[in-house]
Amino acid sequence: MLDVLTVVTAVAALLLAAWCGWAAYRDQPTKDWHFIGMAVVTLLALVQLAVGIVQLARGEKPEQGTTIFVAYLLGSAACVPAAGFLSLGERTRWGSVTVAASGVVLAVLEVRLFDIWGG
């Protein structure tokens, strides 16, 4: 895996979590700017998914197993978009809390992906 991409994705996810957490603290729902941030973080996760699949196709193997690696890749790509859709249905501060939580979850998934690959 690309270590730089993993770190950038994790940092972007934590920044999104802090931003949406601040909005929740101020009793605000997710706004258009938050969705742009979610799109950026999702794009990074999708790039990581593509890189991971290409590395697997080239014959490289994660230390802890291919199945769990692919499952974590798919989960990390779906984490933030799922929370974004949930926040659309919950137009209160709890929508912002949901997105903030997904940012933290994505950062943890990134650390785990790094560990599974053999970092």
C-alpha angles and dihedrals in degrees: 000000000000106000093200092054091050092051094045092050093048093048092047090050091051091048089051089049092052092046094050090041089056090050090051090049088055090049094247130139123229112288135198092274090056090053090053088053090049089051091053093049091045091050090054091050091049091050088052090050090053093047091049093050092048091051091050090048090052089058101258114141132206115236096236100044140291097247096057091043093054091045091054091046091053092045093051091050092050100040102084098036090053091052090047091056090047091051090054089060093045106054095180133084088283090070088059090047090053092053091045090053091049090054091055091046091051091051090052091048089053091054090049092049089053090051094047092051091053104261 
